Amino acid sequence: MHHSAPDNPLYLRFLQGRQDQPPIHKWHHYFEVYHQAFAPFRGRPVTMLEIGVQRGGSLRMWQDYLGPQARIFGMDIDPATEAHGLPGAKVFVGDQADPDFLRAALAEMGPPDIVLDDGGHTARQQINTFDVLYPAMRLPGAYLIEDTHTAFWGGPFADDPQGRSIYDVAFGVCQRLHEWTGRVGSMDRLGIPPAERGPGDAVSELCRTTESVSFFDSMILFRRGERAEPWHEVR
């Protein structure tokens, strides 16, 4: 992937910086993915959760990018980050690997439209966070995990009790996308116009609410949206 184009407003915001705000640490090529994933939510009353706050500079960047109607929440394990919360939102302080902490944050924040996981980058943190937050998101939505190269580092980053990485989870979601089309004999049913079909076999929530899974250098993007049983025909 090339570095972000100069007409990407988010990338321009990063390059120009803000003298009145804390610095932001980001890989340059991330901004193309950010803009692709989050542009549909600009100017809308959305809720975003950014995990990994540091000095709070990126919280302000997201507010500038998404607009004044957006609520930008943060989450971090460092208590010092609590002071960086934005008006009308806050920074939740705790361990993102703790499902109870995540559920408590959801109860206070409400279902998010956007989740950006730039937290501790360990397998347990990434997997537990996805398992709790992803099903609770609004539709449509965007769930983006960054710095996923840590899945290949081993050591303290490979801390999942089952030996999984976030890529194992993401591939599992890819498999769920094919619950309709991956069944043996499904082509006959899926060639019938939807209005003429009888009830079909049930599919998982992941299948019905995940539009796509996209892989980039050090990033995984899950796009959420309502899906229906597909249809093929010859015309």
C-alpha positions in Angstrom: 0.0 0.0 0.0 1.2 3.5 -0.8 1.3 6.2 1.8 -1.9 8.2 2.1 -2.9 10.6 -0.7 -2.4 14.3 -0.1 -6.1 14.9 -0.5 -7.0 12.7 2.5 -8.2 15.2 5.1 -7.3 13.0 8.0 -3.8 12.5 6.7 -3.4 16.3 6.1 -4.6 16.8 9.7 -1.8 14.5 10.9 0.9 16.1 8.8 0.0 19.6 9.8 -0.4 18.8 13.5 -1.8 21.1 16.0 0.4 23.3 18.2 -2.3 23.4 20.9 -2.7 19.6 21.1 -0.5 16.6 22.1 1.6 14.8 19.4 0.3 11.7 17.7 2.3 8.5 16.8 1.0 6.8 13.7 2.2 4.8 10.7 1.8 6.9 7.6 0.1 4.1 5.6 -2.6 3.7 8.2 -4.4 6.9 7.1 -5.5 5.5 3.8 -7.3 2.7 5.6 -8.7 5.1 8.3 -10.2 7.4 5.6 -11.6 4.4 3.7 -13.2 2.9 6.8 -14.4 6.0 8.7 -15.4 8.5 6.0 -19.0 7.3 5.8 -19.5 8.3 9.5 -18.3 11.9 9.1 -20.8 14.6 10.1 -23.0 12.2 11.9 -23.9 11.7 15.6 -21.8 8.5 15.9 -20.0 7.0 18.9 -16.4 6.0 18.5 -14.2 4.1 21.0 -10.4 4.4 20.6 -8.5 1.9 22.7 -5.0 3.2 23.4 -5.0 6.9 24.4 -1.4 7.8 25.3 -1.5 11.7 25.5 -4.9 12.1 24.0 -3.8 13.7 20.7 -5.6 11.1 18.5 -8.9 11.6 20.4 -8.8 15.2 19.3 -7.9 14.2 15.8 -10.9 11.9 15.5 -13.1 14.6 16.8 -11.9 17.1 14.2 -12.3 14.4 11.5 -15.7 13.0 12.4 -17.2 16.4 13.4 -18.8 18.0 16.4 -21.8 15.6 16.6 -19.5 12.6 17.2 -18.8 11.3 20.7 -15.2 10.1 21.0 -14.5 7.8 24.0 -11.1 6.5 25.0 -9.9 3.4 26.8 -6.5 2.8 28.3 -4.9 0.8 31.1 -2.9 3.8 32.3 -4.8 5.9 34.9 -3.0 9.1 33.8 -4.9 9.0 30.5 -8.2 9.6 32.2 -7.4 13.4 32.2 -7.4 13.4 28.4 -11.1 12.7 28.0 -13.1 14.9 25.7 -16.2 16.9 26.7 -19.3 14.7 26.6 -17.3 11.6 26.6 -14.5 10.1 28.8 -11.5 7.7 29.0 -12.3 4.3 30.5 -9.4 3.1 32.6 -8.8 -0.6 32.8 -7.5 -3.7 31.1 -9.1 -4.4 27.8 -8.5 -8.1 28.3 -11.1 -8.1 31.1 -14.5 -8.9 29.6 -16.3 -7.5 32.7 -14.5 -4.1 32.3 -15.4 -4.0 28.6 -19.1 -4.8 29.4 -19.2 -2.0 32.0 -17.8 0.5 29.5 -20.4 -0.6 27.0 -23.2 -0.1 29.5 -22.0 3.5 30.2 -21.1 4.4 26.6 -23.8 2.6 24.6 -23.2 0.7 21.4 -20.4 2.2 19.3 -20.4 2.8 15.6 -16.6 2.7 15.4 -14.1 0.8 17.4 -10.3 1.4 16.9 -8.2 -1.1 18.8 -4.7 0.5 19.2 -4.3 -0.9 22.8 -1.8 -3.3 24.3 -1.6 -5.5 21.1 -1.5 -8.8 22.9 -3.5 -11.7 21.7 -5.7 -11.9 24.8 -6.4 -8.1 24.6 -7.3 -8.1 20.9 -9.4 -11.3 21.0 -11.3 -10.6 24.2 -12.0 -7.0 23.1 -13.3 -8.2 19.8 -15.5 -10.9 21.3 -17.2 -8.4 23.7 -17.4 -5.2 21.6 -18.0 -6.4 18.1 -21.4 -8.1 18.6 -22.5 -5.0 20.6 -21.8 -2.5 17.8 -24.4 -0.6 15.8 -25.1 -1.4 12.1 -23.5 -0.2 10.0 -20.2 -0.1 11.8 -16.4 -0.3 11.4 -14.1 -2.3 13.7 -10.4 -1.7 13.0 -7.5 -3.4 14.8 -4.1 -1.9 14.2 -0.5 -3.0 14.8 -1.5 -6.6 14.2 2.1 -7.3 13.2 2.6 -8.0 16.9 0.8 -11.3 16.3 4.0 -12.5 14.7 6.3 -11.4 17.5 5.6 -14.1 19.9 6.8 -13.7 23.5 4.5 -11.7 25.7 2.2 -10.9 22.8 1.3 -14.5 22.3 -0.7 -14.8 25.6 -4.0 -16.4 24.5 -4.6 -19.6 26.5 -5.7 -21.4 23.4 -2.6 -20.3 21.4 -4.6 -18.2 19.0 -3.8 -14.9 17.5 -6.2 -12.2 16.2 -5.6 -13.6 12.7 -7.1 -16.9 13.8 -10.2 -15.1 15.0 -10.4 -13.0 11.8 -10.1 -16.1 9.6 -12.9 -17.6 11.6 -15.1 -14.6 10.8 -14.2 -15.1 7.1 -15.5 -18.6 7.3 -18.7 -17.3 8.9 -19.2 -15.0 5.9 -19.8 -18.2 3.8 -22.4 -19.9 5.9 -24.9 -19.5 3.1 -22.7 -20.2 0.1 -20.4 -22.7 1.7 -23.0 -25.3 2.3 -23.0 -28.3 0.0 -26.0 -28.1 -2.3 -26.6 -24.4 -1.5 -26.4 -23.3 -5.1 -29.8 -24.7 -6.0 -31.6 -22.8 -3.2 -29.6 -19.6 -3.8 -30.7 -19.6 -7.4 -34.3 -19.2 -6.4 -35.6 -15.6 -6.1 -35.6 -14.7 -2.4 -39.4 -14.0 -2.4 -40.1 -17.5 -3.6 -37.9 -19.4 -1.1 -39.1 -21.2 1.9 -37.4 -20.8 5.3 -33.7 -21.6 5.2 -31.3 -22.9 7.7 -30.3 -20.5 10.5 -26.9 -18.7 10.2 -24.8 -17.1 12.9 -25.0 -13.5 14.0 -21.5 -13.0 12.6 -22.7 -14.1 9.2 -25.8 -11.8 9.3 -24.0 -8.7 10.5 -20.5 -8.8 8.9 -20.2 -7.4 5.4 -16.5 -7.9 4.9 -13.1 -8.6 6.5 -10.2 -6.7 5.0 -6.5 -7.3 5.7 -3.8 -4.6 5.3 -0.2 -4.3 6.5 -0.6 -4.4 10.3 -4.4 -3.8 10.2 -7.6 -5.8 10.1 -10.9 -4.1 9.2 -14.3 -5.6 9.9 -17.2 -3.9 8.3 -20.5 -4.4 9.9 -23.9 -4.3 8.2 -27.1 -6.2 7.8 -26.8 -9.0 5.3 -29.4 -11.2 3.6 -29.2 -14.6 2.0 -27.6 -14.1 -1.4 -29.1 -14.8 -4.8 -27.5 -15.8 -8.1 -29.0 -15.9 -11.6 -28.2 -16.0 -15.3 -29.4 -13.1 -17.4 
